[in-house]
Amino acid sequence: MAGHVFILGGTGQIGRALVLRFLSGGWRVTVASRGGKAGRAGTAAPSTTARGDAAADDVPVGASQVTCDRNDPGAVSRALRDGADVLVDVVAMTAEHSRQIIDNADCLGSVIAISTGSVYTDSEGRYFDTADDDESFPRYPVPIPESQITVRPGGPSYSPSKSAMEQTLLANAPVPVTILRPWAVHGPWSRSPREWWVVKRILDGRRFIPLARGGRSRFHTTSVDNLAELAWLSAVTPKTRVLNAADPEALTVQEITDTIVQAMAADVEVLTFEGTADEVGAAPWSVPYDVVADMTAAQEQLGYRPVMSYRSAVLDTVRWLQESVSPSEWQKQLPGLSAYDTDLFDYAAEDRWHREQGA
């Protein structure tokens, strides 16, 4: 099956991978975003991109583009006036966003919405948004099935808002809806690439990288290529369903760090230590309890097979970061990552720790 796919929010990290996957399957692709123009093919940013912009608003050759700011009343309806076989909503965040899609469902064959694994809550009601320390961090089953309870919908924070988006679509859409729940998404064009935590240290000439918790933390990753494959399979076989979206392996933070170091052929030592010091060794994948997604449902319902491992996918991410992001200007170029409420690169604290170890 090949038809017309309309991707709402298709110029960012996830959207670009979706565009390329659907184009490769022979689909006609329309990308809706707040601005931009058709651009060059491929997922890696050109080294000459102005400002090293990590989310430039161009789309791969072969896709058409329309302007759509969903905060403008009626914008979604105008953009969808010709309809589509499948709508993929990359940026749906609220129940209101879902209602925009439902109001236009008469011209759609099916809907795929990109949500997040953070909608899950544990048996005590703990979830990511409420996790301030180890005690308040959720204790999920390993692995987490799609049947795991989700956070109560509504409210101002990210996960309840996404939960409201999901439930509104699932309960009210008159067409098949697939909800995809990715985890630590990785790939080129990200506004908050976790890999930068390692890459910048190497570019800055650091001789060691410390990892707390013995480097054993597991926070499941999701390649944009694997996510795009799941979306494509969901479009080919439309049905109302909820599916996790994650890589074939849930690597430890040490395995992730070692993989990036090897990809950059860097002469740097990865040092693990027991403990949870706030200032040192807290990588973006560091969690007190394992977060691992169960991918059985996707395999059984869609015949899904991952197209990328983390180890193979991260090569593109590292290359893109090296070509497109400046170590001295990264906070402007990666606004999502710079919004973290901790200093991701406190080298002074790392050096103090290193001296205390007698190294």
C-alpha positions in Angstrom: 0.0 0.0 0.0 1.2 3.5 -0.9 -0.9 6.6 -0.6 -0.7 10.2 0.6 0.7 10.9 4.1 0.3 14.3 5.7 3.0 14.9 8.4 2.1 17.6 10.9 5.4 18.9 12.3 7.7 17.3 9.8 10.8 19.5 9.7 12.4 18.4 13.0 14.3 15.4 14.2 11.4 12.9 14.0 9.6 14.4 11.1 12.6 14.2 8.8 13.0 10.5 9.4 9.3 10.0 8.8 9.5 11.9 5.5 12.4 9.8 4.2 10.8 6.5 5.2 7.5 7.3 3.5 9.2 8.6 0.4 11.2 5.4 0.2 8.0 3.5 0.3 6.6 5.3 -2.7 4.2 7.5 -0.8 3.2 11.1 -1.7 4.4 13.2 1.3 3.0 16.6 2.5 4.8 18.2 5.4 3.1 20.9 7.5 5.2 23.2 9.6 5.2 26.8 10.7 7.6 27.8 8.0 10.5 26.7 5.8 11.0 25.4 2.3 11.8 22.2 0.5 15.5 21.3 0.9 18.1 18.7 0.3 17.7 14.9 0.8 19.3 13.0 3.7 19.2 13.2 7.4 22.5 14.7 8.2 22.8 18.5 8.4 25.1 20.2 5.9 28.2 21.7 7.6 27.4 25.1 6.1 24.0 25.3 7.8 23.6 28.9 9.1 24.3 29.1 12.9 24.8 25.3 12.9 21.0 25.4 13.3 20.0 22.0 14.8 16.4 22.2 13.5 16.4 24.0 10.2 13.0 24.2 8.5 13.7 22.5 5.2 12.4 19.1 4.1 13.9 16.4 2.0 13.5 16.6 -1.8 10.4 14.8 -3.0 8.1 16.1 -0.3 5.8 19.1 -0.6 5.3 21.5 2.2 2.5 23.7 3.5 2.5 26.3 6.2 0.5 25.5 9.3 0.6 27.1 12.7 -1.9 25.0 14.7 -2.2 27.9 17.2 -4.0 29.8 14.5 -7.7 28.9 14.5 -8.7 27.0 11.4 -5.1 26.5 10.2 -5.2 22.7 10.5 -8.5 22.6 8.6 -7.1 24.7 5.8 -3.9 22.6 5.6 -5.9 19.4 5.4 -8.5 20.7 2.8 -7.4 18.0 0.3 -7.4 15.2 2.9 -4.9 12.4 3.2 -4.8 8.6 3.6 -2.8 8.9 6.7 -2.0 11.8 9.1 1.1 11.6 11.3 1.0 14.1 14.1 4.5 14.5 15.4 3.8 17.5 17.6 0.5 16.8 19.2 0.8 17.8 22.8 -2.7 18.5 24.2 -6.3 17.4 24.1 -7.0 20.5 22.0 -4.5 19.3 19.4 -6.4 16.0 19.3 -9.7 17.8 18.8 -8.2 19.6 15.8 -7.5 16.3 14.2 -10.9 14.8 15.2 -12.7 17.8 13.6 -11.0 17.0 10.3 -11.2 13.2 10.4 -13.8 13.0 7.7 -11.0 13.6 5.1 -8.5 11.2 6.7 -8.1 7.4 6.4 -6.2 6.9 9.7 -4.1 8.8 12.3 -0.7 8.1 13.9 0.2 10.3 16.9 3.7 10.4 18.4 3.4 10.4 22.1 6.0 9.5 24.8 6.9 6.7 27.1 6.7 9.2 30.0 2.9 8.8 30.1 3.4 5.6 32.1 3.1 5.7 35.9 4.2 3.1 38.4 1.9 1.3 40.9 2.4 4.2 43.4 1.6 6.9 41.0 5.1 8.1 40.4 6.1 9.2 36.9 8.9 11.2 35.2 7.4 14.7 35.8 7.3 14.2 39.6 10.7 12.7 40.0 12.9 15.0 42.0 15.2 12.4 43.5 15.7 8.7 43.8 12.8 8.2 46.1 10.3 9.9 43.8 11.5 8.3 40.7 9.1 5.7 39.2 9.7 2.0 39.7 8.5 0.5 36.5 8.2 -3.2 35.7 11.1 -4.4 33.4 10.1 -4.4 30.6 7.2 -2.0 30.6 4.2 -3.3 28.6 1.6 -1.0 26.9 -0.9 -2.2 29.5 1.0 -0.3 32.2 -1.2 2.3 33.8 -0.8 5.9 32.5 -0.8 9.2 34.3 -4.1 11.0 34.9 -4.7 13.2 31.8 -4.6 17.0 31.9 -2.6 19.5 33.8 0.2 21.8 32.8 3.2 19.4 32.7 4.4 17.3 29.8 3.3 13.8 30.6 -0.3 14.5 31.7 -0.7 16.7 28.7 0.5 13.9 26.4 -1.8 11.5 28.2 -4.8 13.8 27.5 -3.8 14.0 23.9 -3.7 10.2 23.7 -7.0 9.6 25.5 -8.9 12.2 23.5 -7.8 10.7 20.2 -8.4 7.1 21.2 -11.9 7.8 22.7 -13.2 10.1 20.0 -11.5 9.7 16.6 -13.9 8.1 14.0 -10.9 6.6 12.1 -8.2 4.1 13.2 -5.6 5.7 15.6 -2.1 4.4 16.4 -0.3 5.9 19.4 3.5 5.4 19.4 5.4 5.9 22.6 9.1 6.5 22.1 11.7 7.0 24.9 15.1 8.6 24.7 14.9 9.6 21.1 18.1 10.0 19.2 19.2 11.0 15.7 20.3 14.1 13.7 18.4 17.4 13.9 17.6 17.1 17.6 17.1 20.3 19.7 18.2 18.3 22.8 20.6 15.5 21.7 21.7 13.6 24.8 24.7 12.5 22.9 26.1 16.0 23.2 26.9 15.3 26.8 29.6 12.9 25.6 30.5 14.6 22.3 31.2 18.0 23.8 33.5 16.5 26.5 35.6 14.9 23.8 35.7 18.0 21.6 36.7 20.0 24.7 39.7 17.7 25.2 38.5 16.1 28.4 40.7 13.1 29.3 38.1 11.3 31.3 34.3 11.0 31.6 32.8 10.0 35.0 29.6 8.0 35.3 27.8 7.6 38.5 25.7 4.6 39.6 28.5 2.3 38.3 27.5 3.2 34.8 24.7 0.6 35.0 21.7 2.9 34.4 19.4 1.8 31.6 17.1 4.4 30.0 15.8 2.8 26.8 16.7 4.7 23.6 14.7 5.2 20.4 16.3 5.7 17.0 14.3 8.1 14.8 14.7 5.5 12.0 13.1 2.7 14.2 10.3 5.1 15.1 9.8 6.0 11.4 9.7 2.3 10.5 6.9 1.7 13.1 5.0 4.7 11.8 5.2 3.3 8.2 4.1 -0.1 9.3 1.2 1.4 11.2 0.2 3.4 8.1 0.2 0.3 5.9 -2.0 -1.6 8.4 -4.2 1.0 10.0 -5.8 -0.1 13.3 -6.5 1.5 16.7 -3.6 0.5 18.9 -1.0 1.7 21.3 2.6 0.6 20.8 5.9 1.2 22.5 8.7 2.4 20.2 12.3 1.6 21.3 15.6 0.2 20.0 16.3 -3.5 20.1 18.6 -3.2 23.1 18.3 -1.2 26.3 22.0 -0.3 26.7 23.5 0.8 30.0 24.8 4.4 30.2 28.4 3.0 30.1 27.6 1.1 26.9 26.2 4.2 25.4 29.1 6.3 26.4 31.6 3.7 25.2 29.8 3.6 21.9 30.1 7.3 21.3 33.7 7.4 22.4 34.5 4.6 19.9 32.5 6.4 17.1 34.7 9.4 17.6 37.9 7.4 17.9 38.6 9.4 21.1 41.4 8.8 23.6 39.3 9.3 26.7 38.8 7.1 29.8 35.3 6.3 31.0 35.4 6.1 34.8 32.5 4.5 36.7 31.9 4.9 40.4 29.3 4.0 42.9 27.2 6.8 44.2 24.8 9.4 43.0 26.7 12.7 43.3 24.5 15.5 41.7 27.5 17.4 40.4 29.4 14.6 38.8 28.6 11.6 36.6 24.9 12.3 36.0 24.6 11.6 32.2 21.2 12.3 30.5 20.6 8.5 30.5 21.3 8.2 34.2 18.3 6.9 36.2 18.0 5.3 39.6 15.8 2.4 38.3 15.8 0.8 34.9 13.4 2.2 32.2 13.0 -0.5 29.6 10.2 -0.8 27.0 8.6 -4.1 26.0 8.6 -4.3 22.2 6.6 -7.6 21.9 3.4 -6.0 20.8 4.9 -4.2 17.9 6.6 -7.4 16.7 3.4 -9.4 17.0 0.9 -6.9 15.6 3.0 -5.3 12.9 5.8 -7.8 12.2 8.1 -5.0 13.3 11.8 -5.6 13.1 14.2 -2.7 14.1 16.2 -1.2 11.2 18.8 0.3 13.5 20.7 -0.6 16.7 21.9 2.3 18.9 25.4 1.4 18.0 24.8 1.8 14.3 22.4 4.8 14.5 24.6 6.9 16.7 27.2 7.3 14.0 25.0 9.7 12.1 24.2 11.6 15.2 27.8 12.0 16.2 28.7 13.1 12.6 25.9 15.6 12.6 26.9 17.1 16.0 30.5 17.5 14.9 29.5 19.2 11.7 26.7 21.4 12.9 27.1 22.3 16.6 29.8 24.6 18.0 31.1 23.8 21.5 31.2 27.5 22.3 27.7 28.3 21.0 25.8 25.0 21.7 23.4 26.7 24.1 21.9 28.8 21.3 22.0 25.9 18.8 20.5 23.3 21.1 17.8 25.1 23.0 16.1 22.0 24.3 19.3 20.7 25.9 20.3 24.1 27.3 17.0 24.2 29.2 18.2 21.5 31.6 18.1 22.8 35.1 21.6 21.5 35.9 25.1 22.4 34.6 25.7 19.6 32.1 29.4 20.5 31.8 30.7 21.3 35.3 34.3 20.4 34.6 35.5 22.1 37.8 33.4 19.6 39.8 34.6 16.7 37.7 38.2 17.7 38.2 37.7 18.0 42.0 36.2 14.6 42.0 39.1 13.2 40.0 41.6 14.6 42.4 39.8 13.2 45.4 40.0 9.7 43.8 43.8 10.1 43.8 43.9 9.8 40.0 
